[in-house]
Amino acid sequence: MTEQELQELQYRLSPEGQQAIAKQNRDDAALVKSYKEKVKHGPWINEVNWQRDINLIDLKTPKDKITPTDFPEAWKIAECNLTKLVSMIRKDADKFYPIQDPFKNRGNRTSVPIAKLFEFVDSGGIVYPPIINFVQVQKSWRANPFDGNHRIGMARFLQLDFIPIVFEKQFEEHLLGIGLIHLHS
């Protein structure tokens, strides 16, 4: 454990740290409650401010760290058919990415990031596209989000037809061929 990590742990365990955590939990609960209420009335966001410049996306930040980030020139952004993408990710897409309620089937731990994403989009923040890996399993292709499940769920709720995705260039020809992506000229 580094000195900084030790100091952070000591703070979190201190009375002041515990009060700060409790306040953050109350703030998060209020945020989730407000966006759950907003969701009941259907989509209200007309446009998401997606980052479309691959050079401005830090491919080293996905949480799972399995993205081959040492080669950012091997990645590309393209517009992706959301319905086709979701069907390649999960057979139970409507359960995992519910269209009517992105909070459905989610506990508190996963509701907070969704609410914070809606808050960020409402504020006009620039949203990184999901980072998707594609693999061939027997004769079919599967899509595996490295990073971006909440963004995909939000896009389904907003009933977007297309969203930008970041993917490895080596899959471009296949993805174009099956009609999953299209490129801007």
C-alpha positions in Angstrom: 0.0 0.0 0.0 1.4 3.4 -0.9 1.6 6.3 1.5 -1.2 8.1 -0.4 -3.5 5.0 -0.3 -2.8 4.6 3.5 -3.7 8.3 4.1 -6.9 7.9 2.0 -7.9 4.8 4.0 -7.2 6.6 7.3 -9.4 9.5 6.2 -12.2 7.2 5.2 -12.1 5.5 8.5 -12.0 8.7 10.5 -15.2 10.4 11.8 -14.8 13.2 9.2 -14.4 10.6 6.5 -17.4 8.6 7.6 -19.5 11.8 7.6 -18.3 12.6 4.1 -19.2 9.1 2.9 -22.6 9.3 4.5 -23.3 12.7 2.9 -22.1 11.4 -0.5 -24.5 8.4 -0.1 -27.4 10.7 0.7 -26.6 12.9 -2.3 -26.3 9.9 -4.5 -29.6 8.5 -3.3 -31.3 11.9 -3.9 -29.8 12.0 -7.4 -31.0 8.5 -8.3 -34.5 9.3 -6.9 -34.7 12.4 -9.0 -33.7 10.6 -12.2 -35.9 7.7 -11.5 -38.8 10.1 -11.3 -37.7 11.8 -14.6 -37.5 8.5 -16.4 -41.1 7.7 -15.6 -42.1 10.5 -18.1 -40.0 9.0 -21.0 -37.0 10.3 -22.8 -36.3 14.0 -22.4 -32.8 14.2 -23.9 -32.9 14.9 -27.7 -29.1 14.6 -28.3 -26.1 13.2 -26.6 -22.8 15.2 -27.0 -20.7 12.2 -28.1 -16.9 12.5 -28.5 -16.2 11.6 -32.1 -12.5 12.3 -32.3 -10.5 9.2 -31.5 -7.5 11.3 -30.7 -9.3 12.9 -27.8 -10.3 9.7 -26.2 -8.0 8.3 -23.5 -8.0 4.6 -24.2 -6.1 4.0 -21.0 -9.0 4.8 -18.7 -11.5 1.9 -19.0 -12.0 0.3 -15.6 -11.3 -3.3 -16.6 -7.9 -2.5 -18.1 -8.2 -5.3 -20.7 -8.3 -2.9 -23.6 -5.0 -3.2 -25.6 -4.3 0.5 -24.9 -0.7 0.4 -26.0 -1.8 0.7 -29.7 -4.4 3.5 -29.9 -3.8 3.8 -33.6 -5.4 0.3 -33.9 -8.8 1.7 -32.8 -11.5 3.6 -34.7 -14.8 5.3 -34.1 -17.9 4.6 -36.3 -21.6 5.0 -36.1 -23.2 1.7 -34.9 -26.7 0.4 -35.3 -27.8 0.2 -31.6 -30.4 -2.5 -32.0 -27.9 -4.8 -33.8 -25.2 -4.1 -31.3 -27.3 -4.9 -28.3 -28.4 -8.2 -29.9 -24.7 -9.1 -30.4 -24.0 -8.3 -26.8 -26.8 -10.2 -25.0 -29.7 -12.5 -25.9 -31.6 -11.0 -23.0 -31.0 -7.4 -24.1 -34.5 -6.2 -23.0 -33.8 -7.4 -19.5 -30.2 -6.1 -19.3 -30.8 -2.9 -21.2 -34.5 -2.2 -20.5 -35.9 0.4 -22.9 -38.7 1.9 -20.6 -36.6 2.1 -17.5 -32.8 2.0 -17.4 -32.9 1.7 -13.6 -35.0 -1.6 -13.8 -33.2 -4.7 -12.6 -30.5 -2.5 -11.0 -29.5 -2.3 -7.4 -28.3 0.9 -5.7 -24.6 0.3 -6.7 -25.4 0.3 -10.5 -28.2 3.0 -10.3 -25.8 5.7 -9.1 -23.6 5.6 -12.3 -26.7 5.7 -14.5 -28.1 8.7 -12.7 -24.7 10.4 -12.8 -24.5 9.7 -16.6 -27.9 11.3 -17.1 -26.8 14.3 -15.0 -23.6 14.6 -17.1 -25.5 14.4 -20.4 -28.1 16.9 -19.1 -25.2 19.3 -18.4 -23.9 19.0 -22.0 -20.8 17.0 -21.0 -18.9 15.3 -23.8 -19.6 11.5 -23.5 -17.0 8.9 -24.6 -18.5 6.3 -26.9 -18.6 2.7 -25.6 -15.5 0.7 -26.3 -16.5 -2.6 -27.9 -14.5 -5.8 -28.6 -15.8 -8.3 -31.2 -15.1 -12.0 -31.1 -16.2 -14.8 -33.3 -17.8 -17.7 -31.4 -18.2 -20.7 -33.6 -20.0 -19.2 -36.6 -21.5 -16.1 -35.0 -20.0 -12.8 -33.8 -20.4 -11.5 -30.3 -19.8 -8.0 -29.0 -18.2 -7.5 -25.6 -18.3 -4.0 -24.1 -14.9 -3.2 -22.5 -16.4 0.0 -21.2 -19.8 1.6 -21.8 -22.7 -0.6 -20.6 -24.4 2.4 -18.9 -24.0 4.5 -22.0 -25.6 1.7 -24.1 -28.5 1.4 -21.6 -29.0 5.2 -21.7 -29.0 5.2 -25.5 -31.6 2.4 -25.6 -33.8 4.4 -23.2 -33.4 7.5 -25.3 -34.4 5.4 -28.3 -31.4 6.3 -30.4 -31.0 4.4 -33.6 -27.2 4.9 -33.9 -24.5 5.6 -31.4 -20.7 6.0 -32.0 -18.6 3.1 -30.8 -14.8 2.6 -30.5 -13.6 -0.7 -31.9 -10.5 -2.3 -33.2 -9.8 -1.4 -36.9 -9.2 -5.1 -37.7 -13.0 -5.7 -37.5 -14.0 -2.8 -39.7 -14.6 -4.8 -42.9 -16.7 -7.4 -41.2 -18.7 -4.9 -39.2 -19.4 -2.9 -42.4 -20.4 -6.1 -44.2 -23.0 -7.1 -41.7 -24.4 -3.6 -41.5 -23.5 -3.0 -37.9 -21.5 0.2 -38.6 -21.3 2.9 -41.1 -18.6 5.5 -41.6 -19.0 9.2 -42.0 -17.3 10.5 -45.2 
